[in-house]
Amino acid sequence: MLTLIARNTLLSSESLHKIINMGREEDLYGSFQDLLVKFQDIKKFASEIHTEIHLIRPTIKLLGYTYESKPKFFEEQVKGPDAALFAPQEGSSPTSSLWGTEEYYARTLGILLVKRYGRNLEEGITGFYLEFENRIPLYQAFYLLKKTRTPWAILTNGKHWILLKRPIAYEMRLLSIDLESGLFDQNKETIHLFYHIFSFQGLTQTLPALLEEERTALIDTLKQNKIKVHNTMHELRKKMEIFPKAIEAYRDIYPEKHLRVTEQYLAENNVAVESADSRQKQGGVSEYAASEISSYLFNRKGYQSRFDLEEVFLANGPRSYSKEQMLSLKILDMTPNFGNIASALVDTIAYLSFTLPYRERNTFIAEWEHDTALKRTIIENVLFGIEKSHVAYDILLDSLKTRYKTEARNYRLGNPLIGMALDDVSAHFDAGNQPGLFSRNPGEVIRDFKEMFKRYYSLSDKIREDLQVKSELEVHLKKYMGRLGDIMDLITSTYFAKTVDNKKIHDLLSNLDADETMWSRLKSQDWFASAKAIAGKNGFFHLELQFPFLLNSSFDYIFVQPALRHVWEDAFPVLEVTKAYIKRGMPYLKRDGYMVIILEEGMEDELMHEMSQSKRYTTELKQGLMMVTRKRKEQQTP
């Protein structure tokens, strides 16, 4: 049955099964099929108006609505919906005093957008300057839904029907059905499902009841699971004890899931993980909600969601960004929280990029005008992240892949507060000293390493000659990244234990350019292994090596959530942790970039007082957020 659904982030599979088992309206289903059959003769040549007249309007009537065509929209520059949907025998007159206002739409059950038959509903029209009506239809519907107070939007090209629920923020809760498959469906299951979801009764009774059932059942389930999690984990401190319990708790909700990084870590330490084969999936639980559910279960205070990211990015007004600027941002997600912040960033940036103009008219970049490709572009090119918990890292990766069908390849496992900058290595060698006849000064090697990366990023992936050079550079870059990473780990380990003295660090630096035999001999020493064990245990994270573009650039935004604490973590002074994040992140932020601190309720006054005394930073409070940026030179206090 679920194969009838092209895309679904609205209902759980259990709710869909309940719909399929509802009473059947065979006479109505025959009428739907007759409409579809008649339309087959003209569909190849059908314009948008033909699709609307011969298929959409009759279908809307069969679904039980009255409608008003071409209602005026309250934003002049935006093409309004094709129809406003009302209860049977109701409607609103164009002469109504509410015509063309927000109040008009607040009285509707939904809005309807119609596109010509066969038009891709998730893709803009290639080759056109993207006025509103030529942009991604799915985002057109989403935009109108956000701007109005109507609860539902229906978007269709006659073949595909998409139902969107009005979002709380920027998440797309939708369900898509290929209605034309009902022509070849002898049991009329497609039409049955379509009718009970998209009809007047569906939007006013069936869906609200099912969504409320899901919500109530999920709350009850999660409350019980959270009590169990807190009772079993709040006194645990060792990862070997915590992680198996966390996996067990997660599989109580999602029995088919594997936390691969966590399970591999446990296997390497000879810790067995209970099999998930005997567990049954909880009813009414959606994979789409994995991040939020995990935050509720594993965080001390759940998921903070009191902030508006549109206010962050467009703080200086929409004119401050073009589409190109928005999609060329570099954003560091320093405390991802099971993927909640990452998902919010993907959804918000995708939506805002839809609303923003290109820098030049008549520009069209295909990857930016397709829903899936756009979100993949954001994940692969805009977002970077650091997660310190194996469990949270696994859930983040799986959640983003489930939602956006792509790997979060720029997210890394490690402690964002423990590490060092490449420039700090220079304090451990004499820049004027020549180590030996056949060795180069470490300063020269590091400078060459930076230049190699600069050249690497300047080469094209589409030119064969460039690809060959990039392949050769990769070999050298990998070698020096490994060696510099080892050295930085060893230096950082001296803050935890006296396993490495300065002479050993100096020897490594002196042999930074040595052959593999020499380097392997140095790495085989016991002190080296001990220091690396400390690095692995504490998740040392050196930003420039993990995100090499930082060797020549910086982040535009860094997001942190200092008060975030998992149930197995001890209490910590939030103010001191916040200052640690600022100290750690600011060197990697552009001069006019922002560190965005997600605030826990009640910490605004204390943090604002502390930051107001800073001679280096300016701060601005927004709802649930504090935005920190460097003071301009003329603002700095001597």
C-alpha positions as CSV (number, residue, x, y, z in Angstrom):
1,M,0.0,0.0,0.0
2,L,2.8,2.4,0.9
3,T,4.1,2.2,-2.7
4,L,1.1,4.4,-3.7
5,I,2.7,7.3,-1.7
6,A,5.3,9.1,-3.7
7,R,6.5,11.2,-0.7
8,N,5.3,11.4,2.9
9,T,6.5,13.5,5.8
10,L,3.0,14.0,7.2
11,L,1.7,10.7,8.5
12,S,3.1,7.6,10.1
13,S,2.7,4.3,8.2
14,E,0.3,3.1,10.9
15,S,-2.0,6.1,10.1
16,L,-1.9,5.3,6.4
17,H,-2.9,1.7,7.2
18,K,-5.9,3.1,9.2
19,I,-6.9,5.2,6.2
20,I,-6.7,2.3,3.8
21,N,-9.0,0.3,6.1
22,M,-11.7,3.0,6.2
23,G,-15.0,2.6,4.5
24,R,-15.0,2.6,0.7
25,E,-17.0,5.0,-1.5
26,E,-17.2,2.8,-4.7
27,D,-19.5,5.1,-6.6
28,L,-17.3,8.1,-6.1
29,Y,-14.2,6.1,-7.0
30,G,-15.8,5.3,-10.3
31,S,-16.4,9.0,-11.0
32,F,-12.7,9.7,-10.3
33,Q,-11.6,7.0,-12.7
34,D,-14.0,8.3,-15.4
35,L,-12.4,11.8,-15.1
36,L,-8.9,10.4,-15.4
37,V,-9.8,8.2,-18.4
38,K,-11.4,11.1,-20.3
39,F,-8.4,13.3,-19.6
40,Q,-6.0,10.9,-21.1
41,D,-7.1,12.0,-24.6
42,I,-6.0,15.6,-24.1
43,K,-3.3,15.3,-21.5
44,K,-0.4,15.5,-23.9
45,F,-1.5,18.9,-25.2
46,A,-3.2,20.2,-22.0
47,S,-2.2,23.7,-20.9
48,E,-2.6,24.8,-17.3
49,I,-6.1,26.1,-17.9
50,H,-7.1,22.9,-19.7
51,T,-5.8,20.9,-16.8
52,E,-7.7,23.1,-14.4
53,I,-11.0,23.0,-16.3
54,H,-11.2,19.4,-17.4
55,L,-9.6,17.6,-14.5
56,I,-8.9,19.7,-11.4
57,R,-12.2,21.6,-10.9
58,P,-14.3,18.4,-11.3
59,T,-12.0,16.6,-9.0
60,I,-12.2,19.3,-6.3
61,K,-16.0,19.1,-6.5
62,L,-15.9,15.3,-6.1
63,L,-13.7,15.9,-3.0
64,G,-16.6,17.8,-1.5
65,Y,-15.4,21.5,-1.6
66,T,-16.8,24.7,-2.9
67,Y,-14.2,26.9,-4.2
68,E,-13.5,30.5,-5.3
69,S,-11.3,30.9,-8.4
70,K,-8.3,33.3,-8.5
71,P,-8.7,35.0,-5.1
72,K,-6.7,38.2,-4.8
73,F,-3.5,37.8,-2.8
74,F,-2.4,40.5,-0.4
75,E,1.1,40.8,-1.8
76,E,1.0,42.5,-5.2
77,Q,4.3,41.0,-6.5
78,V,3.2,37.4,-5.8
79,K,0.8,35.4,-8.0
80,G,-1.9,34.2,-5.7
81,P,-3.4,30.7,-5.5
82,D,-5.7,29.4,-8.2
83,A,-8.5,28.7,-5.8
84,A,-9.6,29.1,-2.2
85,L,-11.3,26.0,-0.7
86,F,-14.3,26.2,1.5
87,A,-16.9,23.9,3.1
88,P,-19.7,22.6,0.9
89,Q,-22.1,25.4,-0.1
90,E,-19.9,28.0,1.5
91,G,-17.6,30.6,0.0
92,S,-16.8,34.2,-0.1
93,S,-17.8,36.8,-2.6
94,P,-15.1,38.8,-4.5
95,T,-17.0,41.9,-3.3
96,S,-16.5,40.9,0.4
97,S,-14.8,43.5,2.5
98,L,-12.2,40.7,3.3
99,W,-11.3,40.2,-0.3
100,G,-7.5,40.3,-0.9
101,T,-6.7,40.4,2.8
102,E,-5.0,38.0,5.3
103,E,-8.3,37.6,7.1
104,Y,-9.9,36.3,3.9
105,Y,-7.4,33.4,3.8
106,A,-7.8,32.8,7.5
107,R,-11.4,31.7,6.8
108,T,-10.5,29.2,4.1
109,L,-10.0,25.5,4.6
110,G,-7.1,25.5,2.2
111,I,-5.6,26.9,-1.0
112,L,-5.2,25.2,-4.3
113,L,-2.3,25.7,-6.8
114,V,-2.7,24.2,-10.3
115,K,0.2,23.6,-12.8
116,R,0.0,22.3,-16.3
117,Y,-0.2,18.6,-16.7
118,G,3.2,16.9,-16.4
119,R,5.1,19.9,-15.0
120,N,7.6,18.9,-12.3
121,L,6.2,20.2,-9.0
122,E,9.6,20.2,-7.4
123,E,11.5,22.1,-10.1
124,G,11.6,25.6,-11.5
125,I,11.2,26.3,-15.2
126,T,14.6,26.3,-16.9
127,G,15.5,29.2,-19.1
128,F,13.2,31.8,-17.6
129,Y,14.0,34.7,-15.3
130,L,12.5,33.3,-12.2
131,E,9.4,35.4,-11.4
132,F,7.3,33.9,-8.7
133,E,5.2,31.7,-11.0
134,N,8.2,30.2,-12.7
135,R,9.9,29.1,-9.5
136,I,9.7,25.7,-7.8
137,P,5.9,25.0,-7.5
138,L,6.3,23.2,-4.2
139,Y,7.9,26.3,-2.7
140,Q,5.3,28.5,-4.2
141,A,2.7,26.6,-2.3
142,F,4.8,26.6,0.8
143,Y,5.3,30.3,0.6
144,L,1.6,31.0,0.3
145,L,0.9,28.7,3.1
146,K,3.3,30.4,5.4
147,K,2.1,33.8,4.5
148,T,-1.6,33.0,5.1
149,R,-3.4,31.5,8.1
150,T,-5.1,28.7,6.1
151,P,-4.2,25.3,7.5
152,W,-3.7,23.3,4.2
153,A,-2.5,23.7,0.6
154,I,-3.0,21.4,-2.3
155,L,-0.6,21.5,-5.2
156,T,-1.3,19.5,-8.4
157,N,-0.4,19.1,-12.0
158,G,-3.4,16.7,-12.5
159,K,-1.2,13.6,-12.2
160,H,0.6,14.3,-8.9
161,W,-1.3,15.7,-5.9
162,I,0.6,17.1,-3.0
163,L,-1.0,18.1,0.3
164,L,1.0,20.4,2.6
165,K,0.3,21.2,6.2
166,R,0.9,24.8,7.4
167,P,4.4,24.6,9.0
168,I,5.4,25.8,12.5
169,A,8.7,27.0,11.2
170,Y,10.2,25.9,7.8
171,E,9.7,22.1,7.9
172,M,7.8,20.6,4.9
173,R,5.1,18.3,6.3
174,L,3.5,16.9,3.1
175,L,2.0,13.8,1.4
176,S,2.2,13.2,-2.3
177,I,0.1,10.8,-4.4
178,D,0.4,9.8,-8.1
179,L,-3.4,9.8,-8.7
180,E,-3.0,8.6,-12.3
181,S,-1.8,5.3,-11.0
182,G,-5.4,4.8,-10.0
183,L,-6.2,4.1,-13.7
184,F,-4.2,0.8,-13.4
185,D,-5.2,0.0,-9.9
186,Q,-7.9,-2.7,-10.1
187,N,-8.7,-2.4,-6.4
188,K,-8.9,1.4,-6.5
189,E,-6.6,1.6,-3.5
190,T,-4.9,4.8,-4.9
191,I,-8.2,6.6,-5.3
192,H,-9.4,5.3,-2.0
193,L,-6.4,6.7,-0.2
194,F,-6.5,9.9,-2.2
195,Y,-10.2,10.5,-1.4
196,H,-9.9,10.0,2.4
197,I,-6.8,12.3,2.6
198,F,-7.5,15.1,0.2
199,S,-11.3,15.4,0.6
200,F,-13.2,17.9,2.7
201,Q,-13.8,15.2,5.2
202,G,-10.1,14.3,5.1
203,L,-8.9,17.8,5.9
204,T,-11.5,18.5,8.5
205,Q,-12.0,15.2,10.2
206,T,-9.8,12.3,9.2
207,L,-6.3,14.0,9.2
208,P,-6.8,16.1,12.3
209,A,-8.1,13.0,14.2
210,L,-5.2,10.8,13.0
211,L,-2.6,13.5,13.7
212,E,-4.0,14.0,17.2
213,E,-4.0,10.2,17.8
214,E,-0.3,10.1,16.7
215,R,0.6,13.0,18.9
216,T,-1.2,11.6,22.0
217,A,0.2,8.1,21.5
218,L,3.7,9.4,20.9
219,I,3.6,11.6,24.0
220,D,2.5,8.7,26.1
221,T,5.2,6.4,24.6
222,L,7.9,9.0,25.0
223,K,7.0,9.9,28.6
224,Q,7.4,6.2,29.6
225,N,10.6,5.8,27.6
226,K,12.1,9.0,29.0
227,I,11.5,7.9,32.6
228,K,13.2,4.6,31.7
229,V,16.2,6.4,30.0
230,H,16.7,8.8,33.0
231,N,16.4,6.0,35.5
232,T,18.9,3.7,33.8
233,M,21.4,6.3,32.6
234,H,21.6,9.3,34.9
235,E,24.3,7.7,37.1
236,L,26.3,6.2,34.3
237,R,29.6,7.9,33.4
238,K,31.6,5.4,31.2
239,K,30.9,5.3,27.5
240,M,31.0,1.5,27.6
241,E,28.0,1.5,29.9
242,I,26.2,4.5,28.5
243,F,26.2,3.7,24.8
244,P,24.6,0.2,25.0
245,K,21.8,1.7,27.1
246,A,21.4,4.6,24.6
247,I,21.2,2.1,21.7
248,E,18.6,0.0,23.5
249,A,16.5,3.1,24.3
250,Y,16.7,4.3,20.6
251,R,15.7,0.9,19.4
252,D,12.7,0.9,21.7
253,I,11.4,3.6,19.3
254,Y,13.2,2.6,16.0
255,P,13.9,-1.1,16.3
256,E,15.2,-1.4,12.7
257,K,17.8,1.3,13.1
258,H,21.6,0.8,13.5
259,L,23.8,3.4,15.2
260,R,26.8,2.3,13.1
261,V,29.6,4.5,14.5
262,T,28.6,3.8,18.1
263,E,28.3,0.1,17.5
264,Q,31.7,0.0,15.8
265,Y,33.2,1.9,18.7
266,L,31.7,-0.6,21.2
267,A,32.9,-3.6,19.1
268,E,36.4,-2.2,19.1
269,N,36.2,-2.2,22.9
270,N,34.7,-5.7,23.0
271,V,31.3,-4.5,24.2
272,A,28.3,-6.5,22.9
273,V,25.1,-4.8,21.7
274,E,21.7,-6.4,22.1
275,S,20.1,-7.6,18.9
276,A,17.1,-5.6,17.7
277,D,15.4,-8.6,16.0
278,S,12.9,-9.2,18.8
279,R,11.7,-5.6,19.1
280,Q,8.5,-4.3,17.5
281,K,8.1,-0.8,16.1
282,Q,6.1,1.6,18.2
283,G,2.8,2.7,16.5
284,G,2.4,6.3,15.3
285,V,6.2,7.0,15.2
286,S,7.6,8.8,12.1
287,E,11.2,8.5,11.0
288,Y,10.9,12.2,10.1
289,A,10.8,13.0,13.8
290,A,13.9,11.1,14.9
291,S,15.9,14.2,15.8
292,E,13.1,15.7,17.9
293,I,12.3,12.4,19.6
294,S,16.0,11.8,20.4
295,S,16.3,15.2,21.9
296,Y,13.3,14.6,24.1
297,L,14.7,11.2,25.3
298,F,18.4,12.0,25.7
299,N,18.7,15.7,26.6
300,R,18.2,17.1,30.1
301,K,15.8,19.8,28.8
302,G,14.7,18.6,25.4
303,Y,15.1,20.7,22.3
304,Q,15.2,24.5,22.4
305,S,13.2,25.8,19.5
306,R,12.3,29.4,20.5
307,F,14.3,31.1,17.7
308,D,13.6,32.3,14.2
309,L,16.4,31.6,11.7
310,E,14.9,34.0,9.1
311,E,15.5,36.8,11.6
312,V,19.1,35.7,11.9
313,F,20.0,35.5,8.2
314,L,17.9,38.5,7.1
315,A,18.8,40.7,10.1
316,N,19.7,43.6,7.7
317,G,16.7,43.0,5.4
318,P,16.2,40.7,2.4
319,R,18.1,43.2,0.2
320,S,21.3,42.2,2.2
321,Y,21.4,38.8,0.3
322,S,21.1,37.5,-3.2
323,K,20.5,33.8,-3.9
324,E,24.2,33.4,-4.8
325,Q,25.2,34.9,-1.5
326,M,22.8,32.8,0.6
327,L,24.0,29.6,-1.1
328,S,27.7,30.4,-0.8
329,L,27.6,30.8,3.0
330,K,29.8,28.7,5.2
331,I,28.0,27.7,8.4
332,L,29.5,25.8,11.3
333,D,27.0,23.8,13.5
334,M,29.1,23.5,16.6
335,T,26.5,21.7,18.8
336,P,24.1,19.9,16.3
337,N,21.8,18.3,18.9
338,F,20.9,15.0,17.1
339,G,20.3,17.0,13.8
340,N,17.7,19.4,15.1
341,I,19.8,22.5,14.3
342,A,21.1,21.1,11.0
343,S,17.5,20.3,9.8
344,A,16.3,23.7,10.8
345,L,19.2,25.3,8.9
346,V,18.6,23.2,5.8
347,D,14.9,23.9,5.7
348,T,15.3,27.7,6.4
349,I,18.1,28.3,3.9
350,A,16.2,26.3,1.2
351,Y,13.1,28.4,1.8
352,L,14.9,31.7,1.9
353,S,16.9,31.0,-1.2
354,F,13.5,30.5,-3.0
355,T,12.4,34.0,-1.9
356,L,15.7,35.7,-2.9
357,P,16.6,37.0,-6.3
358,Y,19.6,36.1,-8.4
359,R,22.3,38.7,-8.5
360,E,21.8,38.9,-12.3
361,R,18.6,38.7,-14.2
362,N,17.9,35.7,-16.5
363,T,20.2,33.5,-14.3
364,F,19.2,29.9,-13.7
365,I,21.3,27.3,-11.8
366,A,19.5,24.0,-12.1
367,E,20.7,22.6,-8.7
368,W,19.2,25.5,-6.9
369,E,15.8,25.2,-8.6
370,H,15.0,21.6,-7.6
371,D,13.9,20.8,-4.1
372,T,16.1,17.7,-3.6
373,A,19.1,19.1,-5.4
374,L,18.8,22.4,-3.5
375,K,18.9,20.7,-0.1
376,R,21.7,18.4,-1.1
377,T,23.7,21.5,-2.2
378,I,23.1,23.1,1.2
379,I,24.2,20.0,3.1
380,E,27.2,19.4,0.9
381,N,28.5,23.0,0.5
382,V,27.0,25.2,3.1
383,L,26.8,23.2,6.4
384,F,29.7,21.9,8.5
385,G,29.3,20.4,11.9
386,I,31.0,19.0,15.0
387,E,29.3,16.5,17.3
388,K,31.0,15.2,20.4
389,S,28.7,12.2,21.2
390,H,28.9,9.0,19.2
391,V,25.2,8.4,19.7
392,A,24.1,11.9,18.7
393,Y,26.4,11.8,15.7
394,D,24.8,8.5,14.5
395,I,21.3,9.8,14.9
396,L,22.2,13.1,13.2
397,L,23.7,11.3,10.1
398,D,20.7,9.0,9.8
399,S,18.2,11.8,10.4
400,L,19.6,14.0,7.7
401,K,19.9,11.1,5.2
402,T,16.2,10.1,5.9
403,R,15.0,13.7,5.4
404,Y,17.2,14.8,2.5
405,K,18.4,11.6,0.8
406,T,22.1,12.7,1.0
407,E,25.1,12.1,3.3
408,A,26.1,14.8,5.8
409,R,29.7,14.6,4.6
410,N,30.9,17.7,6.4
411,Y,29.8,16.6,9.9
412,R,32.5,15.2,12.1
413,L,32.8,13.4,15.4
414,G,34.9,15.2,18.0
415,N,34.9,17.6,20.9
416,P,34.6,21.2,19.4
417,L,36.2,22.7,22.5
418,I,39.4,20.7,22.6
419,G,42.0,21.3,19.9
420,M,44.4,23.8,18.5
421,A,45.0,26.0,15.5
422,L,47.7,25.2,13.0
423,D,49.4,28.6,13.6
424,D,49.9,27.6,17.2
425,V,52.3,24.8,16.2
426,S,54.9,27.5,15.4
427,A,55.4,28.1,19.1
428,H,57.0,24.6,19.3
429,F,59.8,25.1,16.8
430,D,62.5,27.7,16.0
431,A,61.5,29.3,12.7
432,G,65.1,30.2,12.0
433,N,66.6,26.8,12.7
434,Q,67.6,24.4,9.9
435,P,66.9,20.9,11.3
436,G,69.4,19.0,9.1
437,L,71.0,18.7,5.8
438,F,68.1,16.9,4.1
439,S,65.3,18.3,6.2
440,R,63.3,21.5,5.9
441,N,62.2,23.8,8.6
442,P,58.7,22.9,9.8
443,G,57.6,26.5,9.1
444,E,58.4,26.0,5.4
445,V,56.6,22.6,5.3
446,I,53.4,24.1,6.9
447,R,53.5,27.1,4.5
448,D,53.8,24.7,1.5
449,F,51.0,22.6,3.0
450,K,48.7,25.7,3.1
451,E,49.7,26.6,-0.5
452,M,49.0,23.1,-1.7
453,F,45.4,23.3,-0.3
454,K,44.9,26.7,-1.8
455,R,46.0,25.4,-5.2
456,Y,43.9,22.2,-4.7
457,Y,40.7,24.2,-4.2
458,S,41.5,26.4,-7.2
459,L,41.4,23.5,-9.6
460,S,38.3,22.3,-11.5
461,D,36.6,19.0,-11.1
462,K,35.5,19.2,-14.8
463,I,38.9,19.6,-16.5
464,R,40.8,16.4,-17.0
465,E,44.2,18.0,-16.6
466,D,43.1,19.7,-13.3
467,L,41.8,16.4,-12.0
468,Q,45.1,14.7,-12.6
469,V,46.9,17.5,-10.7
470,K,44.3,17.3,-7.9
471,S,44.9,13.5,-7.6
472,E,48.6,14.1,-7.2
473,L,48.1,16.8,-4.6
474,E,45.8,14.6,-2.6
475,V,48.6,12.2,-1.9
476,H,50.8,14.9,-0.4
477,L,48.0,16.6,1.4
478,K,46.8,13.3,3.0
479,K,50.4,12.6,4.2
480,Y,50.9,16.1,5.8
481,M,47.4,16.2,7.2
482,G,48.0,12.9,9.0
483,R,51.4,14.0,10.3
484,L,50.3,17.5,11.4
485,G,47.2,15.9,13.0
486,D,49.4,13.6,15.0
487,I,51.7,16.4,16.2
488,M,48.7,18.6,17.2
489,D,47.2,15.7,19.1
490,L,50.5,15.2,20.9
491,I,50.8,18.8,21.8
492,T,47.2,19.0,23.0
493,S,47.6,15.8,25.1
494,T,50.2,17.5,27.3
495,Y,47.3,19.4,28.9
496,F,45.9,16.1,30.1
497,A,49.0,14.0,31.0
498,K,52.8,14.4,31.0
499,T,53.3,11.6,28.4
500,V,55.2,13.7,25.9
501,D,58.0,16.2,26.5
502,N,59.0,19.1,24.3
503,K,62.0,17.3,22.9
504,K,59.8,14.5,21.4
505,I,57.4,17.1,19.9
506,H,60.5,18.9,18.5
507,D,61.8,15.6,17.0
508,L,58.4,15.0,15.2
509,L,58.4,18.6,13.8
510,S,62.0,18.3,12.6
511,N,61.0,15.1,10.7
512,L,57.7,16.5,9.3
513,D,59.2,16.2,5.8
514,A,61.0,12.9,6.5
515,D,60.4,9.6,4.6
516,E,57.8,7.1,5.8
517,T,60.4,4.8,7.4
518,M,61.6,7.5,9.8
519,W,58.1,8.7,10.6
520,S,56.8,5.1,11.2
521,R,59.7,4.5,13.6
522,L,58.7,7.7,15.6
523,K,55.1,6.6,15.7
524,S,55.9,3.2,17.0
525,Q,57.0,4.6,20.4
526,D,54.9,3.9,23.5
527,W,54.6,7.5,24.4
528,F,53.2,8.2,20.9
529,A,50.5,5.5,21.3
530,S,49.6,6.8,24.8
531,A,49.2,10.4,23.6
532,K,47.0,9.2,20.7
533,A,44.9,7.2,23.1
534,I,44.2,10.4,25.1
535,A,43.4,12.2,21.9
536,G,40.9,9.5,20.9
537,K,39.3,9.3,24.3
538,N,38.7,13.0,24.5
539,G,37.8,13.7,20.9
540,F,40.6,16.2,20.0
541,F,39.3,18.3,17.1
542,H,41.6,20.6,15.1
543,L,39.3,22.6,12.9
544,E,41.7,23.5,10.0
545,L,42.6,19.8,9.4
546,Q,39.0,18.6,9.5
547,F,37.7,21.6,7.4
548,P,40.7,22.5,5.3
549,F,39.0,25.4,3.5
550,L,39.7,27.3,6.8
551,L,43.3,27.5,5.8
552,N,42.3,30.2,3.3
553,S,38.8,31.3,4.5
554,S,36.4,31.5,7.5
555,F,32.8,30.8,8.5
556,D,30.0,33.3,8.0
557,Y,28.0,31.9,10.9
558,I,28.8,29.6,13.8
559,F,25.9,28.2,15.8
560,V,26.3,26.9,19.4
561,Q,24.0,25.7,22.0
562,P,26.1,25.8,25.2
563,A,23.4,24.7,27.6
564,L,22.8,21.5,25.7
565,R,23.4,18.6,28.1
566,H,22.7,14.9,27.6
567,V,21.2,12.8,30.4
568,W,24.5,11.1,31.1
569,E,26.5,14.3,31.4
570,D,27.3,16.1,34.7
571,A,26.1,19.6,35.3
572,F,28.4,22.4,34.1
573,P,28.6,26.2,34.5
574,V,26.8,27.3,31.3
575,L,28.3,30.8,31.4
576,E,31.8,29.5,31.4
577,V,31.1,27.0,28.6
578,T,29.5,29.8,26.6
579,K,32.7,31.8,26.9
580,A,34.7,28.8,25.9
581,Y,32.7,28.4,22.7
582,I,33.2,32.0,21.9
583,K,36.9,31.8,22.5
584,R,37.2,28.6,20.4
585,G,35.0,29.7,17.5
586,M,35.7,33.3,17.0
587,P,39.2,32.8,15.3
588,Y,37.3,30.9,12.5
589,L,34.6,33.5,12.0
590,K,34.8,36.2,9.3
591,R,35.3,39.7,10.4
592,D,31.7,40.6,9.8
593,G,30.4,37.0,10.7
594,Y,28.1,36.1,13.5
595,M,28.3,33.6,16.3
596,V,24.7,32.6,17.1
597,I,24.2,31.4,20.6
598,I,21.0,29.4,21.2
599,L,19.9,30.4,24.7
600,E,18.4,28.4,27.4
601,E,15.4,30.2,29.0
602,G,16.6,32.4,31.8
603,M,20.3,32.8,30.8
604,E,19.8,36.0,28.8
605,D,20.4,38.5,31.5
606,E,23.5,36.9,33.0
607,L,25.1,36.4,29.6
608,M,24.2,39.8,28.4
609,H,25.7,41.4,31.5
610,E,28.9,39.4,30.9
611,M,29.2,40.2,27.2
612,S,28.4,43.9,27.7
613,Q,31.8,44.2,29.5
614,S,33.7,42.8,26.5
615,K,36.0,45.1,24.6
616,R,36.2,42.9,21.6
617,Y,32.6,41.8,20.8
618,T,29.2,43.3,20.3
619,T,26.1,41.4,21.1
620,E,22.4,41.6,20.1
621,L,19.5,39.7,21.7
622,K,16.8,38.2,19.6
623,Q,14.1,35.7,20.5
624,G,15.9,32.7,22.0
625,L,19.2,33.8,20.5
626,M,22.2,36.0,21.1
627,M,24.2,37.1,18.1
628,V,27.9,37.9,18.7
629,T,30.2,39.6,16.3
630,R,33.5,41.4,16.5
631,K,33.6,45.1,17.2
632,R,34.8,47.3,14.4
633,K,38.2,49.0,15.1
634,E,36.5,52.3,15.7
635,Q,34.2,50.7,18.3
636,Q,36.9,48.9,20.3
637,T,37.8,50.3,23.7
638,P,41.5,51.0,24.2
